[in-house]
Amino acid sequence: MTAPPPPFAGIATFLRSPHVPRPECADVAILGVPFDASVSYRSGSRFGPRAIREQSLLLWGYNNALKVAPAEHLKIVDAGDVDVVPVDIVETHRRVAAEAAGWVGAGAAVVGLGGEHSISLPLLRACASKHGPVAVVHFDAHPDTWDYEYPGYPYSHGTPFIRAIEEKLIDTAAYVQIGIRGPTYGPSDYADALKLGCRMMTRDEVAERGIAATIAETRQLVGDRPVYITFDVDAVDPAFAPGTGTPEVGGFTSHEALQLLRGLAGLNLVGADVVEVAPAYDHAQITSILAANLVFEMLSLLAVR
């Protein structure tokens, strides 16, 4: 067996997976979406996919917690980045959905690297084109179910899940938000999300009930449905993930984030994303290191299944 290059050398595809720019037979396609044009505070997550890939070179391949080496059980390819249009969110979403749907149609689960959280909408479109409305486990500080952030413009990084519900991409009987916290414009922000049918577990509730109870309820709600996991890194406290566009204090620790994902082992995972990594605000790459590990946990979940 030839030893791999050291982490500081070589081409930075995710986990050194082969770069395959067009759909072919694979179990998982890593798809970068370097888009951040609709963010409402700090931009910069367009550089997230590159940073996540770079830090993935530090992952040695075996997940000791889940007792699996994803690359030994899955054909994983890095599909590169979608050719986004920074000034046109609608066209960018069309391109993301089309490219992701090509991989889904070829039999792959797509794992998206963001980029801002609006990219979950076209990824869900692609996922639902095969599986129908999916269960969603959504880790975030914010509900992202606002009707709009900018009057007259229905698409932004704060609106992907209301649009996905309107398009019937999400099975609202199995839509779980975990980690919600922080100041809002008013009480209606949370109330509106609840009216859409989500089960919102705020960060305070998770702290009171514990990780195990949070996982147990999530698993019960999702059941055997096809499930999509979306992880906004601002679900994690900025002490552990400062490199993000809309940080909120009081979030999860890195270890709690790993525990929450590992607790979903065995669910019927069909797609996922990690979003809102903004390297310009990072320190010692700790946010992109965390994001790479979150993606690794998602790959491990796919391998376990």
Summary of the structure (lengths in Angstrom):
residues: 305
radius of gyration: 17.5
end to end distance: 27.4
largest distance: 58.9
contacts: 1144
relative contact order: 0.18
helix: 39%
strand: 20%
